[in-house]
Amino acid sequence: MTTAHVLGIDFGGTKVALATADREWSPTVSSTRMRIPTTGSAEEVVRQSLAAARGLVAAPAAVGVSTFGIVRDERIRLAPNVPGWEGMELPRLLRDEYGDTPVVIDNDVNAAAAAELRWGALRGVDVGIYLNLGTGLAAALVVDGRVVRGAHGAAGEIGYLLDPASDNCYADGQAPLEELVSGSALASQGSALAGRPVAAAELFTMVGDARVDALIDDALRSLAQAVANLCITLDPARVVVGGGMMGAAPRILPRIAALLPRAVPFPPQLVPATFIDDAPLLGALALAVEAVGVK
């Protein structure tokens, strides 16, 4: 395909998703997409992805890239759970492929927030929060209508927020809040309770099991408190919630919504994200569209 102008690449833990689109693209316009499995070494996955991208568009006007972890000192950081990615020189590999073509790289949650800012629930919001509830847990902070990346690119890594009941922290190899309320944490704890493999989504349907109810209740209490503390700190106009756990939104959102007006002096709107499926990929396209100067 040679008619598309921008390219989006979403490097995920189990797949890589690619999409091309015209520079004036919006979610109402179709785009060409493909997925490839993440087999082989990390660098092989990147090279296979770039080879596949050439088959979609030979010379993109700009490239947006979404990845887990963060880019720090030209390397991927905070990606300990995906073999080969921690420390990988992803920016160099992309420069080798695209030369002087504008390439914008951001983490998957910031990218999803970029999609919400351009086309979704954060459009027109000056100060806001995008909360991603998925396998992991993270947020994107929006100030002046743009995602704040922080001094080291790690703003919004709320999975590392401390648990008041424990001394565990990042230096111990722990992500205290993520280990309480993320999809992977709930699945692990729920499976131990059930004595069989249980996905996080299934736990929210197991109403009446006292142990599971207690697990979900504790997780949602911790989550709601973390969101309230973020809102007290940032004073956002709107909090947008997305991610793979949004299938359980009828149980998750009311718990957060009940605490915000009690805890936050000026409580924000709380709304579901516009984009749930493929949010980081759409965000990668949003980064590419922004790179070519489309307002």
Disulfide bonds with the S-S distance in Angstrom:
none
